[in-house]
Amino acid sequence: MESIKYDLNALYPSFSSSEFQNDLKKLEEDLKSYSQYVEENCMSYDDFDKKLEKLIKMDEAFTKLVGRIYPFISLTRSADTTNEEANKYLAKVQMILAEATLPFTKSSKFIGKYEYLEELMDKEPFINYQFYLSQIKKETKHLLSDEQEAIISKMRQTGSTAWSHLQSLLTSKLEVSVKLKDETKIMTISEVGNLMHSPDADTRKAAYLGIQDAYQKIDDSIAMSLSSIKGEVNFVSKLRGYETALDQSLDVSRTKKETLDAMISAMYEYLPYFHQYLKRKAKLLGHDGGIPIYDLYAPLGEVHKSYTIEEAKDFIIKNFKTFDDKLANLAKKAFENNWIDVYPRKGKVGGAFCSNVRSIKESRVLSNFNGNLTDVITLAHELGHAYHGECIFENNILNTSYPMPVAETASTFCETIVMNAIINASNDEEKLPLIESELQDHTAIICDILSRFIFEKEVFETRLDHPLNSKELQNIMRNAVKESYGDGLNHDYVNPFAWLNKPHYYSAGLSFYNWPYAFGLLFAKGLYAQYLKDNKTFIDNYDNLLKATGKMNVEDVAKQVNIDVTDINFWRSSLEIIKKNIELFLELTEEKIK
């Protein structure tokens, strides 16, 4: 299999290149200049408008430089976690950024406490920085003393950040022994994950058993990582005046609690329909009652067809074109300009992600492509993130950061485009496996994501009392899965280690990175319904919505297309769309179970 890796030369030729070394040196120099300016000018509010303009310009330059150096390091490391230079420079840059905490905290307090800031925001040249400045004012309420902020930032390098790196290292290097019919294979976690989509039942079960055995080699170490990270987050969020880690997460996500509560409540209401789908699939596969977890992703029918990366490319571009040429051209550019690191390999991180590299206004995608339909949909998902980047790159660099909930909107919208186009073009024989494949994904996003939310909430609450070991984490996960999947799952086959290989749990800065996926799916479903009603008007509104994600809160972004995300009825209407597909699946399979 030919190795296709993403090209990072638009950032730097190498770590040893003069370009990288000079920029690294400049980063330290710029930080010193910024620190000096803050110390000399942020003590009084005389000539505040001139000082503010200078601080913004310096922040822009620093952000752009970090946005060139850091992605080069992190993308290199993600492609090869054993790369010693990447690990060395990652630690170095993280220490520089830790040093930046104090001066940036001081400047934020200086800006946020200015009495007439809101009046100034309406004037040039600050009108283009309104949201950026309003966020600073809002965040100032939760900032600690300068010394405390600096200490927390530095301690994180040997605390949560180090624990996160340990989880990434152990899981990427873990070797899994899978006992297949004719041989025993040693595989990576990503490769074993691909076997869960195999059309062969014995292979799927062997993959499940192999991964369960392998996880027990590293579960104690990773349990300590997770417990330590959550303990740190609990401590720091309390210091900042948040009642819970979830409250801080919502604040960071620019989302109201009533929005989250409305969505979660609607998800609970519709769980029985997902359980019906799972029990029907179990019956089709020869099981009584709920489905064993290793058969969740079993293909039904011809959907297990394999794709080469070239076929996947053509497939995605063709279907993106049914929406808009701009989206199709973005995908074509990503494939042809080597923005994508395609195949799994030892040392490469699992899963998939897209990095919007703001400094060069390009994106890079990492996948672990193995040729099944799920991998194709995953590529479409990540290219949706890249399209979001194309829209957001039109903003000033300080207005290009968007919160987690809307981060999954463009990606999920692209999944919907691709899957709906395939299903609509299919004959009756093809329709069943395609609908079922989509229901696999939707069930993962509703049931699995809900279980992750329940799990993480319980972990945070328990961690307030004591550190958690692997056995406790396994029990919490079992209970969370049972609550979410109900009788749709065979409780004798639950993955109690589902927390171990999900990097989302291991970021101190991104707690509860689970429910945004459900938000993305359901918000995208609502958006797609609008697109079908008026596609000409919608496309311009859609691009403006994505652009607005860098400078509005979630509720205001939704208002751009007249959606009220605090209303449970919006979430019900989106879930109704999925419910109709479940009902169609039950109808198409009724004769098969008689």
Secondary structure, 3 states (H helix, E strand, C coil): CCCCCCCCCCCCCCCCCHHHHHHHHHHHHHHHHHHHHHHHHCCCCCCHHHHHHHHHHHHHHHHHHHHHHHHHHHHHHHHCCCCHHHHHHHHHHHHHHHHHHHHHHHHHHHHHCCCCHHHHHCCCCCHHHHHHHHHHHHHHCCCCCHHHHHHHHHHHHCCHHHHHHHHHHHHHHCCEEEECCCCEEEECHHHHHHHCCCCCHHHHHHHHHHHHHHHCCCHHHHHHHHHHHHHHHHHHHHHCCCCCHHHHHHHHCCCCHHHHHHHHHHHHHHHHHHHHHHHHHHHHCCCCCCECHHHCCCCCCHHHCCCCHHHHHHHHHHHHHCCCHHHHHHHHHHHHCCCEECCCCCCCCCCCEEEEECCCCEEEEECCCCCCHHHHHHHHHHHHHHHHHHHHCCCCHHHCCCCHHHHCHHHHHHHHHHHHHHHHHCCHHHHHHHHHHHHHHHHHHHHHHHHHHHHHHHHHHHHCCCCCCHHHHHHHHHHHHHHHHHHHECCCCCCCCCCCCCHHHHCCCCCCCCHHHHHHHHHHHHHHHHHHHCHHHHHHHHHHHHHHCCCCCHHHHHHCCCCCCCCHHHHHHHHHHHHHHHHHHHHHHCHHHC
